[in-house]
Amino acid sequence: MQESTTQSSGRGKVLIGLMLSMGLAAMDTTIVATAIPAIVRDLGDFTLFAWVFSIYTLIQAVTIPIFSKLTDLYGRKPILIIGIIIFVGGSALSGLSWSMLALIFFRALQGVGAGIVQPVISTVAGDLYNVEERGRVQGWLSSVWGIAAVIGPAIGGLLTQYTSWRWIFYINIPIGALALLMIGLYLRENVTRKHHDIDYLGAAFLAVGIGLLIFVLLSGGVRWAWLSLTSITIFAIALIALAAFVWQERRAAEPIMPLWIFKQRVLVGSNLATLALGLLTIGLSSFLPTYAQGVLGASTLVAGFVIAVMSISWPLASALSSKVYMRVGFRNAALIGAVICLLASLIFSALPAATTVLLAMLGSFVMGLGLGLLSTPLLVGLQSVVGWNYRGVVTGSNMFARQFGQTIGAAIFGSIVNASLAGWLVQAPRNLASQLPQSVDAVSQSISSSQASHLAPAAAAYLREGLYHASHLVFVGLVVIAILGILATLLTPSRFKDLDLDITTPTNVEHQKHSSAPAEAPSYQEG
């Protein structure tokens, strides 16, 4: 199996295009949140606004494994260009939205584009750079998320205040156009074109199963009870669809997600560790700002910076990870990262009710180091054990594991916090009960300094104590997940070996018999 090569100047221009493409998805994650009040004011339907975020996450997760497979069949460049066009088109239409339902639909289009763009970017980076270089390149790509976390909310606030919330979507058009220009000019693939039997039925079963599973995770405990008939019915249909997907993949000529992904120890261990990484990421990024603002009394700006620190240390560790995994191996490098994540989780779980923002920032910085050192060796390691034909599939499976972990984490930690705060409000002393928010949803409106000033000192102190206990439960949950992440990392073999022979040996005769993927990697040329 040949590795793709290109001249360094051409690779650099392609990398710029990849970073611009990654910036589309990264910026969109942070910039939209600041504009929600203005969007609701113009479009109405406040009860639906949560779906502006949820539909984006759901569709993105469903899209990742499907289009990752297609890159192995038809090449990276056409799929990446399609993804950018869909994302930019969805952005333009989102800016033209005339109702909340229209915005939700167009956000779903953006989710399709993001689900295509993100895994393909990492796959192209794996094609163009060797094992030693990939850590540095993944660090550059990760830095895009760090920059977006810092400047995204500011840009969103400025555009909303001085122009219109619609410009938070329109701004993607010139960025996407420049990304298309760089990718179109400088990414050259020589892919042998041949007919492929696309597994449409398998893709449909996968989309329905994963989509419904994520939908019930996002909605359970929020729109209806976890054990309600609605939750049970949707969950059952999801399981049936996933069972049908497994049945279809066993018989498909070119399965959309080959079942050997779930049989190879290196893939299973790495993806489980990455799933834990997704849980850690969402647990901290979702609830640390609330802890900083509601418990520590930090301003909105400072609370945002507390989590932004993690987005700074993550790409730093990712960029330096190659020096570690080239010396100790992929599994051991990731294990060091998992242990650092455990250390950061212990720091958060040990935070007292009366502490400083600086200590929370320290924990956030340490967590970013751990996540960067955990994620990059696993991704680079997986890309190194397969050839071009399967790099899209294994990269997509890893990206999906992270996205699915974030979805599960949002459901788990959200339920923990909601249950804790609900119980805290119920058991409030009689003399304080009437002064406190009457629902968990109203608590978030009472943690800002402007709202808290309207609470009596005793009521504000009681609410802060309740937020501390809820946040502490999340931090303890991070400790548990970090330990599970260490165990998952240990599940991977100490040495990542080439899987090409394992995939096509007689132990997987069915896959060997039906596979019609290209025998050699395409060459990449400088534009």
N, C-alpha and C positions, 0 to 999 in steps of 0.2 A: 504494500500500500504506500503510495507516494504522499509526501507532505507538500502542501502548497507553498510556493515561495514567490517573492516579488522583491524588487529593489526597495531599499530603505526609504527613499524619497517618496515612492509611490505608496508604500505602506503608511507613511506619516500622513499623507493627504486622505487616505481612506480612513485612518483613525480619527481625523478631524470630522469626517462625515459621520462616523459611528458615534462620536461624542455628541454631535449635534442631534442625531437621531435619538440617542438616549436622553438628551435634554428635553425632548418633547414629552416623554412619559414622566420623567422626573419632575419637571416643573409643573406639569398638570396636577400632580399629586398634592403639591403644597399651595399652589396659587389659587385654586378654586375655593378653598375653605374660607379665605378672608372675604370673599364676595357673596357668601350665602345670604347675609341679611339684605343686601341690595337686590339679589335675585328674587328672594321671596317677596320683597316689597313690590317688585315690578310684575312678577308672574303669578303671585298668590300660591295657593295650595301648600301651605306650610307643612301639612301632614305628609306630603310626598317628598319633601326636600332631601330626606335621608337617602332616598333612592338615587339621587344624583351621584352619590359616592358608591352605594352598594352595587348598582348595576354595572358600574365601571369595573369594580373588583371582580364581580361574578363572571362577566363576559371575558375579561382578561384571563382568568384562571382556566376557563373552558377552552379558550383559543390556543393557549401555549402549546400543549402536546400535539394538537392537530397540525398546526403549521410548522412546528419543528420537524415533524416527519416529512412534510412536503419539501423542506429545504434539502433533505437527503435525496429526494427524487428528482427535483428540478433545478437545484442550485440555490445558493443563498441570495444572489443579487436580485432576481425577479421577485422573490418572495418579500425581501426587505423593501424593495421599491413599492410593491403593492401595499405593504403595511404602512409605510410612510404616507402614501396617498390616501388610504382609508382614514388614518388618524387626522391628517390635515383637513380632509373633507368633513369628517365628523366635527372638527373644531370650528370650521366655518359655519356649518349648519347649527352648531350649539350657540354660536354668537347671534344667529338669526332667529332663535327660538321665540315663539309667540305664546307658549304656555309651558307649565312645568312638565306635563306629559311629553311634549315635543322635546324639551331639553333632556329628559331621561332617555328617550329613544336615541337622540343624537349622541348622548354620552355613551350609550351602548356601542355605537359605531366607533367612538374613540377607544373603547375597551378592546374591540376587535383589533384595531391598529396597534395598540400598546401590547396586546398579547402576541402579536406577530413580531413587532420590532425588538422587544427586549431579549428574547432567547436567540434570535438570529444575530443580533449584534455580538453577543458573547460567543456564538458559534463561529462567526467570521474572524473574530479575534483569535480564536483557537486555530483557525486555518492558516492565518497569516504569520503568526508568531510561534516560535519554538517554546519548549517547556520552560526554559529558563527566563524567557522574555514575558511569558503570559502573566506572571504575577504582577509585574510592573504595569502592563497594559490594563489588566483588570483593576489595578489601583487607579489608573487614569479614568476608566469608565465609572468606577465607584465614586470618584471625586465629583462627578457630575451630580450625583444625588446629594452629596454634602453641600455643594454650592446651591443647589435648588432648595435645600432645607433652610439655608440662611437667607437667601435673597428672594425666594418665591413668595412668602407672605408679604414682604415689603413691596414687591412689584405689584402683587394683587391688590394691596391696599391703595397704592398710588393710582393705579389704573381705574379702580372703582371710584375713588374719591374725585379725581380730576377729569376723567373721561366718562367711561361707562363700564359696567361689569362685563359687557359683551367683548371688550378688548382683551380680557384675560384668555379668551379663546382665539380671537383674531391674531394675537401675537404669535401663535404657533405657525401661521401661514408663512411668514418670511423665514423663520427658522427651518421649517420643513422644506421650503423651496431650496435653501442653501444646502441642506443635507442631501436632497435629491441630486443637486448639481454635483456635489463632491462624490457621492456614490456612483452616479451615472458616468462620470468622466474617468474616475480612477480605479474603480473596482472592476477588473476584467476577469471573467470566468470563461474557461473553455470546457463546457459541459456537454457530454455526448447526449444528444436528444434521442429519446426512445419512448415508446408507448409504455405507460404504467397503468396497472389495474388499481386505481385509487379505491381504498376501502371506505366508500361512502357510508355503508351501513354501520361499520365499526365506529366511524367518526360521529354518526348520529347517536348511537347508543352511548358513547362516551360523553358527548355534549349534554344529553338529557340526564344521564346519571350524575355526572359531576355538577351540572347546573342545579339540579334539584337538591343535591346534597348540600351545596353551598347556600342555596336559597333557604333551606330549613335551618341551617346553622346561623344565618344572619337574622332570621325572623323568629326562631324559637326563643321563648322567654321575653320577647319584645312585643310582637304583634299577637301572639297566642302562647299558651302555656306549653312547656316542653313535652308534657305527657298528654297533650290534647289529641283529639282524633285527627285534627288537621296535620299536626307534626308527625304523628305515627303513619298516616296515609302517605304523605309526601316522602318520608324516609323509606317506606316500603317500596314505593314506585322507583325511587333512586336505586335501591339495592337490586331490584329486578332488572333495571336498565343496565347496571354495571355487570350483573351476571350474564346478561345477553351480550354485553360487550366482550367478556372473556370468551364466551362461546364463539362469537364471530371472529375474534383474533386467532383462535385455534385453526380456523378453516380458511382465513383470508390469504390470498396470494401475496399481498404486500400489506401486512397489518399496520394500522395507523400507529399503534403502540405495541411493538413486539413483546410477547410474554417473557422473553429471556431477560428483559429489564428487571423483572421481579424474581428472577432465579439466580442472578449473579451476585455473589456476596459483596463484592466491591460496590456495586450499584445500590443494593438494598441498604447497606450500612451508611453509605455516603448520603443517600436521599433521606434516610431517617434522621441523620444528624442535621441535614439542611432543613428538614421539617421542624426540628427543635429550634434551629436558628430563626425560622420564621415566627415561632411562638415567642421567643425572647424579644425579637424586634418589635412586634406589635404590642406586647405587654408593656414594654418600657416606653415606646413612643406614644402610646395612647394615654397612659395614666401618669407618667412622670410630670408632664406639664401641669396636670390637675393637682398633683401633690405639691409641686413647687408653689403654685398660686394659692391653692385653698388651704394648705397646712402651713407652709412657710411664709405666706404673705407676700410672695414675690409678684412683681408686676407682670403683665402679659408679655412684655418684651423680654424680661429676664427669664420667665418661665419657658419661652420659646428657645432662648439661648441655651438653657440647661440641656435640652434634648439635642440642640444643634451641635453641641460639643461631641456627641457620639457620632454624628455625621462627618465630623472632621477627622476624628481618630480612626474611624473605619477605613477610609481609603488610604490613610497613612500606613496602617498595618497591612492592608492588602498589597500595596506597592512594594513593601519590604518583605512580603511573605516568601518570595522566590529564594531569597538568601537562606531562609529557614528550611523550606522543603527540599531545596537542592542539597542541603547538608544532612537532614535527618529523615527525609522522606515525607510523602504526602500525608499519610495517616498520622505520624507523630507530630508533624507541624499542626495539623488540624486539632490534634489532642491537646497541644499546648494552648491553642485558641479556646477550646472548650473549657479547659481548667481556668483560664483567665475570665471567661464568662461566669463561671461559678464564683470566682473571687468577687467579681462586680456584683453579682446577685446577693452574696453574703453582705457586702457593704450596704446595699439598699435595705436588706432585711434587718440590719442592725441599727438603722437610723432611728434615733429617738424622736419623740414628737417635737421637742425643741432642739433644732439643729440649724446649721447654716446652709445657705444655697451652695456655697463653695464645696461642701462635702457631697451634695447631690451631684454637682458638676464633676467631681472626681470620679464618682461611681459611673456616671455616664461616659466619661472619657475612657475608663478602664473597660467598660462593656464594649465600646466601639473597637478598641484594640483586639479584644477577644473575638468579636464577630468578624472582623476583617481577616484575622488569622485562621478562623474556622472555615469561612466560606470559600476563600480563594484556593487554598490547597485542594479542597474537595472538588471544586469545579475543574481546576486545571488537571487534577489527577484523573478525573473521569474522561476528560477530553484526550488525555494522553494514552489511554488504554484501548481506544478504538480508532479505526481509520476514518477517512472523510465520509464514507458511506453511512456511518452511524453516529457521527459527531452531533448532528442536529438532534437526533432522538435522545441521546444521553444528556445533552445540554438542556433540552426541553424538559426532560423528566426531573432534572435538578431544579430548574426554575419553577416548575409546577409544584414541587415539594415545598419550596419556600413560600410560594403564594398560598398554597393550601394551609400551611402552618399559620400564616398570618390570619387567614379566615377563621380557622379553628380557635386561634388565640383570641380574636376579637369576640367570639361567642363565649368562650370559657371565662375570660377575665371580665367581660361585660356582665355576665351573670353573677360572678362573684361580687363585684362592686355593687351592682344593683341590689342583690340580696342583703349584703352587709348594710348598706345605707338605709334600705327599707326597714330592716329590723331596728336600726339605730333610731330612726324617726318614730317608730311605733313605741319604743320603750322610753321615749323622752319624758322627763318629769312634767307633771301637769302645768306647772307655772311657766314652762318653756314651750310646751307643745303648740300653743297658738301663735307663737312668734317665729316658729321654724317653717321652712318650705313644706308644703303639704304633700309633695310627691318627690320621687327620686329625680324626675326630669327637671323639676324646679331647682334642685340643688345646684346644678351647673350654672344657673343664672345668679346664684347667690355667692359664688366664690370670688367674683371680681371685686376689686376694691370699692368701686362705685356702689355695688349692690350691698356689699358687706357693711358699708357705713350705715345702712338703714336698719341693721339688726342691732338689738340690744347686746351689750358686751357679753352677757352670760349666754345668750342664744348663739352668738358668733363663736364663742369658745366651745360650746357643745357641738356645733356643726363641724368646726375644725377637728375636734377629737374624733368624730365619726368618720370624717374623710381620712384621718390618719389610720384608723383601724382598717378601713376598706383598702387603702393603698398598701398597708402592711401585708394584708392577705395576698395582694398581687405580687409583692416582692418575695414573699415566701414561696409563692407559686413559681417565680422565676428560679429560685434555688432548686426546686424539684425538677423543673424542665432542664436546667443546666446539668444536673446529675444524669438525667436521661440522655442528654446530648453526649455526655462523656461515654456512657455505655454504648450508644449507637455508633460513636466513632471507634470504639474498641471492637465493634462488630466487624468493621472493615479489616481486610488483611493488612499486615504490616508493610507489605510490598505490593504496589499496584502493578499487576502484570498485564501484558497485552491480551485483550479479549478476542481478537480477531479469530484465532484458532478455536477458542471455546464456542464462539457463536456458530461457526460453520462445521464443527465436527459432527460425527454421527449421533452424538447425544442430542443434537437439535436437527435431525434429518429433515423434519417438516419445514423448518425455516430455511434450510439450505436448498431444499428442493424448489421452493416457491420464490425465493428472493431473486429479484431482477435488478437490484441496485447496481450502479456502475462499478466496474471492477477497479478503477483507478480514480484518485482524486483529480479534479480539474486543476489546471494551472491558472495562477493569477498573474496578470501582467500589469506593468505600470502603464497608466493611461497617457 
